[in-house]
Amino acid sequence: MTRSTAEVAERPAPRSRRGVANTARGAPVWVAIAAGFVVLAAMLPVLYLFVRGIEGGETTLDFLTRSNSINVIWRTVTVILSVTIVSLIVAVPAAWLTMRTDMPFRRVLSVALALPLVVPSFVMATTLIEAFGPKGTLQEFLEPIGVERLPSIYGLPGATLVLVLMTYPYVYLTVRAAIAGLNPELVEASRSMGYSVLGAFRRVTLPLLMPAIGAGAILAALYTLSDFGGVALMRHNTLTVSIMTNYQTSIDRTAGAAMSMLLVAFAVALLLVEASFRGRRRYDDASANVGRTQRAVHLGWWATPALLFTALPVVAGVVVPVAVLAEWLLRGLSKGLEGSPVLVPLWNSLQASALAAVATILLALPVAFVTVRNRNWLSDLFGKAVYIGFGLPGVVVALSLVFFAVNFALFVYQSLLLLVFAYAVLFLPVALGSLRSGLLQINPSLEEAAQSLGTTQFRAFTRVTLPILMPSVFASAALVFLLTMKELPATLILGPTGFDTLATSIWSASSEAFFTKTAASSLILVAAAGVPTAWLVLREHSGAR
């Protein structure tokens, strides 16, 4: 009889007695070396900030001890906590409902739930203010019944709303990939023992999803830490807003570097919390039945509440922004205004996003393999270090790469190669989180069995582990692709001369208050990202059925 994965999840993982490469359970030396180089590349922005902080000396220390800094730090903490908690509440049930139940329209919702990820935060905030602001579209609709002004959307509530819509897809896509890799026989066995659907989810499925939930939560928290557009428009001053203000208004960027060092400290603290929460449990399956088809759970009369719950973030994060953008576009076209040319920016966006997705997956794989298969202090350090850059504003990462390119590799400055490398540094944690959660569910004994038949460790990984890991690979690729499509600061600073993307077109049009052009480019961005997202999500969906 197969050992229950729920029981395996509670058993501490055995420590390796040897070094980096001892059995199939450990990573080969060359994989560990490759992971080390990847981590060094991901730490370049931190090294840059350290150099600038040392140069600042007393200026850095003076900023860090100001009383006003405490207020900014508190606002940052509150928005991180509120966004992360609400994102988990939205995303985890949505992932399970769209993957494992007979809820109506689940395939359409599977794709739509991921789409808010591609909308730039400043566009999301602007459209939500237009729709739900004190004198917005909703107020105009309610005015005939005596509503003259809606409550203010600004501050922490508005910032939380915008960032939840921007971050819950991290948790959603990561958890979906983990669900796709679960062994359905475990749930069926628990049901045969008398557990209800909810009981089986709580006792079996949820414990096995904890690595994916933790990975998604840390991404949501770090994105919230680094976001500028959404919180700035919602007038919720955080550390990132202060950093961007300093970079935009001051020639001396020492204070900006000092504040960025605080972001690094925040990122490290969040990673330590996530690591202590995850612990050293094992989440792999002792059998080789991972990925088999599971019968959909029949919701009965719960189908309607489940559909409403799942559709709510789609309405707020997709329908409302698209409706506002479409209204801007139609209004402008009716007045004879023209949209922006989109063919060249569209091709540039697709090209850069595809290259970034492939490069990031290739860089993340050795790090994921080392952090999962070699459970020691060095692998734990690798796993934490790559996440730090995701908590930094894109402008800080871009300027750090400008510094190193100008001083050590001038030939890559303002090239597509450096831009793709910047995307990989920025979004490496996104790929790593999903890959790690997928690897944690795969028992190394499967590779050992293949090696016992004479297969090399590399062939055992490609023939046995990688096919099981593919849902996580596709989820990682989707996340990186979507995030690259909307990345703005790195593209503006590092892109080759004349390399316009949809994100830069949206920024230029919105900066000049050309709402028709902003709407046209934004709608093309959502449509362009929606097609590959639909393919990736539905492929994962069909592969898990």
N, C-alpha and C positions, 0 to 999 in steps of 0.2 A: 504493500500500500504506500502511496506517495506521501512524503512528509509535508505537512501543511506549511505554506509560506508564511502564514500569520504567526506560527510558532517560531519559524526560522528568523522572522523579523525581530523577535525579542531576544535572540541569543547573541551575545557579544561576538564580534568578529575575531577570529584567531589572528594573532600577530605573526608576521613573517619572521622566521628565525635568521634568514640570510639577508643579503643586500638587495640590490635593485632587481636582479634577474635570477630567480631561483627555480620557479616552475611556471606552468601556464598561468598560475594565479598572479604572478608578478609581471611587471613590464620589463622588456629587454633593456639593456643598457642604452642602446641607441635611441630608444623611445624616450627614456628619461633625459638624455642629453638634449634631444629635440625640444622636449617640454621646457627644459631650463632656458633655452634660447628664446622660446616664445614668451616665457615669463619676464625675461630681461627686457624684451621689446615692449611688453605691456607696462613695464615700470618706468619707461622713459619719461612720461609726464610727471611722475612723482619725483624723479631725479631732478628734472628741470625746476620744479617748485622748491625743492630743497636748496638748490643753488641760489635761486632768487631770494629765498628766505634768509639764507646766510648773508647774502650781499646786503640785505635790508638792515640787519643788525637791530639796533634800538627801535627803528621804525616798526619793524615786525612785532617786537615785544610790546611796544606802546599800543598798537592796535589790539592785540590779543587781550590786553588788560583793561580796555575801555568798558565802562558800564553799559553803554549802548549795545555792545556786542552781545550781552546776555539776553537782551530783548529779541535780537535777531535770531540767536540760537534757539530760544524758546519757541518762536514762531516756526522755525524750521522743524523742530522736534514734533510739534503738534500736527503739522500737516503731514509729516511722514507717517506718524502713527495712525491718523485718521484715514489716509489714503490706503495704506497697506491693509488695514483691517477690513475696510469696505470692499477692496478689490478681492480679497479672499472670499468674502461672503457672496460676491457676485460670481466669481469665476469658477470655483470648485463645483458647486451644483450645476452650473451651466455646462461644464465639460462632461460631467456624468450624464446629465439629461440628454445631451446631443449624441453621446456615444453608446449608451447602454439601455435606452428606453425606446418605447414606441411613440414618443411625443410627436404630435403633428408638426410638419414643416421643419423637422430637425436638420435635414441636409441644407436647406436654405439658411437656417439660423447658424449652422456650423461655420459657414463662410462669413455671414454678416457679423458675427460676434468678433471676428478678428480684424475687421476693417477699420475701427477707430484708431488702430495702431498706426495707420499710414497718414492720418490727418495731422499736420503740424500743430503744435500746441497753441500757437498764437492764432491760427485759423479756428481751431476748436473753441477757444475762449471768445473770440470775436463773434462767432455765429451764435454761441449760447447767450452772450450778452444781448445780441440783437433779438433773440427769441424770448428770453426769460428775464431781461433787465426790467427795471422799474417802469420804463416807458417802451418796452419792447413789443414784439408781435403778439405775444400772449395777452398783454395788457390791452392792446387795441381790440383784440377779439372779445375780451371780457368787458370792455367799456360800456356797451349797451345795457349791461345789468348793474351798472353803478361802480365798477372797479376803476378808479382813477389812477392808481399807482400800486404796483406790486412791491413786496418787500425787497430790500436791497440784496442783490446777488453777490456783492463784493465781499472781500475778506476771506476768512477761513472756509465758510460754506461754499462759496464759488470756486475757490482754489481746489477744494476737495472734490467737487463735482467734476471739474475739468480733468484733474489728474487721475481720478478713478477711471474715467472713460479712456484716458490715455494708457493706463497701466494694467487694468484687469486682463487685457489680452495676453500679457506676459504669463500670467498664472494660467489662464485658460488654455493656451496652446501647449504649454509645458505639461500641464496635467492631462490634456487629451493624449499627448504622445505616450505618457506613462500608462494611461488606461488601455491604449491600443496594444501595449506590450504585456499586459497582465495575462496570467493563465486563467481562462474562464472556468476550468474545472474546480478551482478553489472556491469560487462563489457557489457553484452548483453543489459542491460537497457540503458547504455550510448550510445551504437551503435544505438539503436532504436530512440535516441534523435538527431541523425544526426552526432555524432562524428565519425571521421575516426579511423582506427586501432591505428595509432600513437597518435591521440588525446585522445582516451579512455585509452591508456597506460599512457599518461602523466597526465591526470586529475583524473583517478581512481586507476589504478594499482600501479603506482609509489609511490603515497603518502602512500599507505598501505604497501609497501615494505620497507619503510624507516627504521623501527627498524631492519629488517634483513640486510639491506645494512650497517647501522651503526655498527651492531654487527660484520659483516664480515670485515669491514674496520678497526675496532679497533684490531681485531685479526691479520690482515695483518700488521698493523703498529707495534704491539707488537712483532710479529715474526721477523720482520725486525730489531727491536731494539735488539733482543736477538741472532740473527744468528751470527755464527762465521765462519763456513767453507766456505760459498760462498763469503763473503766479503774479507776474508783473501786471498783466492786464486786469487781473482780479484784485490788484492792490494789496497783496499779502506779501510783505517784504521779508524775504528769506536771505540766507547766505549767498545763494546764487545770484539773486537780484543785486545785492550789494557788490558782488564781484564784477558783474557785467557793467554796472554803473561806473565802477572804478576804471575798468578797461576802456570804456567809451569816453570818459570825461577827463581822465588824468594821464599826463605823460609818464609820471612815476607810477609804475605798476607794482611797487613793493607791497602796498596794502592789499591789492588784489591777490598777490601770491600768498600773503599771510592768511587771507580768508580762504583761499583754496587749500592751504595746509589744514585748516579746520575741517574742510570737506573730507580730506583724506582721513582725518581722525574719526569723523562720523562714519565713513565707509568701513574703516577697520572695526569700529564698535559694532556696527550692524552685522558684519561678517562673523564676529566672535559670538554674538547672540545666536545667529543662525546655526553655527557649528555646535554650540552647546545644546541647542534644541534638537539637532539631528543626532548628536552623539556618535557612537561607533557601532550602531546596530547594522545588521545585514538585512537586505531586502531582496535577495535573489531567490529564484525558484529552484528547488531541488530536482524538479523534473524537466523534461525537454518538451513540455506541452505549451510553452509560451506562444501566444499569438493565435491559438485556435479560435474558431468561431464560437460566439456566445449568443444564446437566445436573448432577444430584447425583453427587458422588463416591462410587463403590462401595467400601465399607470391607472387605468380605469378612470374614475371621476377626478383623479388628481391631474389628468392631462391638461385641463384648462388652466388651473393655477400655475402649473409648471410652464405652460406656454407663455402666459402673461409675465411670469418672473423672468424668463429667458429673453423675451422680446423687449423688455423695458430698457436694458442698456443699448440694444440695437436702435430703438427709437431715439433715445437721447444722444447716442454717439454717432449714428449714421444718418437716420432719417431727418432729424432736425438740422444738422449742419448741411446736408445735401440740399434740403428744401430751401434754406436761407441762401446758399450759393446759387441755386437755380433761379431764385427770385431776383438776386442781384444781376445775374447774367441776362435774364429776360428783360429786366427793366432797362439795362444799359443798351441792349440790342434794339429795343423799341425806340430809344432816343438816338439811334444812329451811331452809337459807340462801337468800337471794335475790340475783340479779344486779342490776347497775345499769341504770336506764332508758337505752336506747341510741338511741331514735328521734331525739330532738332533737340530741344530740351527733353522731349520724351525719349528719344533714342539715347541721349547721353545718360539719362536716369536709369533706363533699363540696362544699358551696358555696364555702368558703374555698379549697379546693385547686384547684377549677376556675378560679376567678378568678385565683389566683396563677399557675397554669400559663399562662393566656392573657396576663396582664400581663407575666410574665417573658419569654415568647417575643417579645412585641412590643418589649420593652426590649433584648433581646439581639440582635435582628436587625441594627439599625444598627451596633452595636459589632462584630459578627462580619463584616459587610460591609466596614467600614473597615479592620479588622485584617488581612483577607485581601487586599483589592484595593489598598490603599495601604500598600506596604511601606516605611515610614520610621520614624524614631525616635518620632514622636508616636503613630502607630498601635500600635507595640510597647508604648509606655507605657500606652495605653488597654487593650490586651490583658492586661497584667500587673496593672493597678490594680484591675480588677473582681474579681480572684480573691482579693484580700487578705481581704475580709470573710468568705469561706468558712472561713478558718483561725481565726476568732475564735469563742468560745463564743456561743451565741444570746443569753445574758443580757447580754453586752457590747453586741451590736448593738441589742438592745431598749432598754437604758438610754440608749444614744446617741440613739436616735430619740425617746425620752421627753424628753431634754434639749432637742433642737431643736424638738419639737412644743410644749412648754410655753413656750419662750422666743420662738418665731417663728411658730407656727401652731397656736394653742390649739384652734381649731375642729375639728382632726382628731384631737385626743387621745382615746384610747379609742374610736376609730371603726373600722369594718371597713376603711375606706380605708387608714388607717395600718397596720393589721395586714397587709393584702395588700401594701402597699408594703414592709413589713419582710420578708415572705416573698420578694419580688422581689429585695431587696438581698442576702438570705442565699443565694438559690439562682440568682442570675444567672450565676455561673461554671458551674453545672451545665448550663444551657441553652447557654451560649456555647461550651463545649468541643465538644459534638456538632455545633452549627451550623458552627463553624469547620472541623472536619474534613470536613464535607459540602461546604462551599464550596471547600475546597482541591482537591477532586476534580473540580470543574466548570471547564472551560476558559472564560475570558472571551470567547474568539473566538466562542462560540455566541451570546452577546449581541450582539457586534459584527456578526455576520451578520444578526441580526434587525434591528438598527438600520440597516444598509445597505439594507434593504427599506423604510425609512421609518417604522419603529416607534420610539417614544420609549424612552429608557433605562429608565424606570419600567415601561412595558408589556413591554419585552424581559425585564426581571427577573421580572415576574409570569407571563409566558407561557412563558418558556424555562427560567430558572434555578430558580424556585420549585418547579415540579413535580418536577424532579430532586432538589431539596433536601428534599422532603417526608419521606423516611425519617428524616432527621436531625431535622426538626421534630417528628415524632411521638415519637422517642426522647427529645428534650429535654422535651417535654410530659409524657411518662410519668415521667421522673425528678423533675421539679418537683412533679408531682401526688403522687407517692409520698412525697417528702420533706416536703411540706406536711402530709400526713395525720398524720405522727408528730411534727411540730415542737412542742416543749413550752415552752421558756423565753419565746420571743417571744409565744406565745399567752397564757401566764399574765400577762405584764406589759402587753401592748398590746391584748389582746382587749377588746371592749366588755363592760360589766358584764353578768354572767349568760351570757356567750357560752361555753358549755361545748362542747368537742370530745371526740372519742374519746381523744385523747392526754391531755387534762387529766383526763378521767374515770379513765383508767388510773393516772395519777400520784396522784390523790386516793385511789383505792382502795388502791394499793400502799403509800402513806404511812401509811395506817391499818391495814395488814396484813389487808385484806379480800381474800383471795386469790380468792374466788368472783367478786366484782365485777371484780377485775383480769382474771381469765381471760375473763369474758364480754365485757368491752369490748375486750380484746386480740384475741379471736377474731373479733369483728365488724369490727375494724379490718383484720385480714388479709383477711377475706372481701370487705369493701367495696373495698379496694385491689386485690384480685385480679381483680375483674370488669373494670374499665377497663384494667388492665395486660394481661389476656388479649386484649382487643380491640385494643389498640395493638400488642402484640407480634405477634399473628397477622395483623393487617393488614399490618404491615411484612414478615412472613414470606411471605405470599401475593403481595405486590407484588414481591418479589425473585425469585420462582420463574417 
